[in-house]
Amino acid sequence: MLILLLAQSVRVEIDEDKGRVEITFPEIKETYDEVQETESYVIYRTKNGETRFVVPYPTGAFLGIYAEDGKRLIYSGKVPVMRRMKPGVYFVSMSYKGYSWSDKVEVKAGMSNVLYVKYLSKEEEKVEEKEETEDYVMIRRPHKRTYLKVKEPTGCKVSIKTERGKTVHRATLPTGVHLKPGFYAVEVRCGRRKKTVKVEVKEDMENILAVKMGEEPRKEPMPPRAFASLLRMLEEEPFPDEKYSIVREAASKNYFTSQQVLQILKEFVFEDDRLKVAKLLYPRVVDPENFFIVYEAFTFPSSKRELRKWVEKYDREHDR
């Protein structure tokens, strides 16, 4: 049996006067086999045959689990956390909205070990150094371990690679990861925009990175006169392969509205050709929110389903 509390019964409050986050929860009345309480945390343990470590609150806090000496990272992620663990003593750290907590915690064998942290203290705000270029801003602060936090632009995708090209972390921003000191390539994708910056992660520092993406350039669809010429060329070309080549060349240097894509598809007779062209042009559409009108060009439900699945996959892969 796990000793877990309902979210509404747990209160998380920031006390700026005391410089800490206080987490209060009611006395647990359910059956448990063992309880361990210190000044800063409580662990409830129940026998269930499996060795589990559970941290249910505060939701959204960043948790790091290390070997007892605090040097080897075993796990990092956001609370709530529920993991199978080997029995032993671990060094556990937590950060939440500029506040932090860390201590050694024992995970006992064959039990669910549920940790409730009582409070987190204000992190030191001293800035050790600041590095700014045209592409990014890096702030470094003293830290117990070597840590890279990529915080901006929020909501974008990030991939972190070593100098040899090995991917060590992928996530949605903001995110953080414990790394070895050295240089890393940080690639950020925001929709169709992509930027890669090379940064140094310094030892025993919290390296806080914000990547400057800049404004996304506005994509203008093909002008009406040029588009009319394109349609005329397609009307005059009898062979579907040649039609496709014309569209592909036009798409390499132009963007289109969903309405223009629909008009282009109607220049092709066969359903398979229309499907092929729709997949070619979707990445070049300036108003993907209106792409639903393109399905009008298809007769068979199977073609519509195939295109819809392809579009959904493309959107997922390109954060559209």
Secondary structure, DSSP 8 states (H G I E B T S, - for coil): ------GGG-EEEEETTTTEEEEE-----S--SEEEE-SSEEEEEEE-SS-EEEE--STT-EEEEE-TTS-SEEEEEESSEEEE--SEEEEEEEEETTEEEEEEEEE-TTEEEEEEE-EEEE------EEEE-SSEEEEEEE-SS-EEEEEESTT-EEEEEETT--EEEEEESSEEEE--SEEEEEEEEETTEEEEEEEEE-TTEEEEEEE---------B--HHHHHHHHHHHHH---HHHHHHHHHHHHTT-BB-HHHHHHHHTT--SHHHHHHHHHHHGGGBS-GGGGGGGGGG--SHHHHHHHHHHHHHHHHHTT-
